[in-house]
Amino acid sequence: MADGFHIAFAVCTFIALGLMALRFAKRGVTPAGQDTMGALRYGLGFGAGPAGATTPRPEILAYRVSGCVILACVALAGLSNLLPPADFASWPVLFILETIAVVAFGVSWFVKGGTILPAKLSAK
């Protein structure tokens, strides 16, 4: 029973970290007149940027990649539980995926704080 709670809360935590990393990519106030999916897409950093911006800045790309890696690790961890245990007996797959997810969030956090890519952040 306690193991089920641990897994449920761990999944919620990693999904929240992934969404937070994606949220860092938001470029400003959500434009008015968007439908629900458009507002959600913009809120997670996948909406169109300012007029004339064709390619995302490097930090925006770092946030998107980090968020997607975290969410992919959550999905892969869930899928790894569907495989027979003998396939991964010598590999701690869950811990490897958790480590990748935490490092990906750390990258997005350091980019947001200006520790990584500081010259790009000062151009805002």
N, C-alpha and C positions, 0 to 999 in steps of 0.2 A: 504493500500500500504506500509506504513512504517513498519507495523507488518510483512509483507512478507520479507522485507529487513532484519529486525532483526533476524528472524528465519533462513534465508539463511546464514547470517554472523555467527550466533551462531553455526550452523551445521558445517560450514567450520572451525571455531575456534576449536571446540571440535574434529573434525577429525584430524586437525593439531596437537593438543595435544596428541591424541592417537598415531599418527604416530611418533611423537617426542619421546614418551615414548618407543615405539618399537625400534626406531633408537638408543636409548641408549644401547640396547643389542648387537649392532654390535661389533664383536670381533676383527676387524682389517681391513686391506685393502682387498677388494673383490678379490678373486683369479681370475686369468686370465682364459679365455676359457669357461666361463659360458654363457649359453643362457640368454635371457632377464628375464625369470621367476626366474632362479637360482640367477641372480644378484640382482633382487628385493627381493627375499626371504632372501638372505644373508644381504642385506642392511637394512632390517627390523629386523635383529637379529635372524632369524630362520635358517640360514645356519649352516653347520657343523663347529665346533670349531677347535682349533688346533689339530694336530695329537695326538691321544691317549686320548683326552678328551671325556669321554662317558656321563657324566652328567653335566648339566650347573651349574655354580657357583650360589650361592644364589642371588647375585645381578642381574644376567642375568634373573633368574626366576622372580624376583620382577619387572623388566622392562617389561617382556612379559605379566605377569598377569595384571600389571597396564594398559598397552596399550590395551589389549583385553577387560578389564573392561570398559575403556573409550569408545571404539568403540561399545561395547555391549549396553552401556547406550544411545548412539546416536541412535542405531537401536531400542531399546525399547521405547525411546521417540517418534520416528516416528510411531511405531506401536501403541502406546497408543493413538495417535490422531485418529486412525481408529475405536476405541471402542466408544460406546455411552457415552456421557458426564455423564449420571446418574450413570454409574458404578464407577466413581472416583470422585463423587461430594464432598466427605469429605476428599479426599486425594490430596495434591498438587503433583501429580506424576511427572510432568516435573521438578519441583524444587528439588524433592528428587533425581531424576536421574542426574540432573546437579550437585548436591552436591556430589554424589558418584563419578562422573567423575572428579570433581576438586580435591577431596581428593585422588583419585587414581593417578592423575598426581602429586600431592604433594608428595606422597610416592616415586614415581619414581625419582622426582627431588631431594628429600633428600637423596635417595640412591646414586644417581649420585654425589652429593656433598660430600658424605662421612659422613653425619650426622647420617644416619641409616646404619648399617653394616660397620663401619669404619675399623674394624680389617680385614675384608675380602678385602676391597679396597686397603689396604696397601700392600697386598700380590701380587699385580700386577707386 
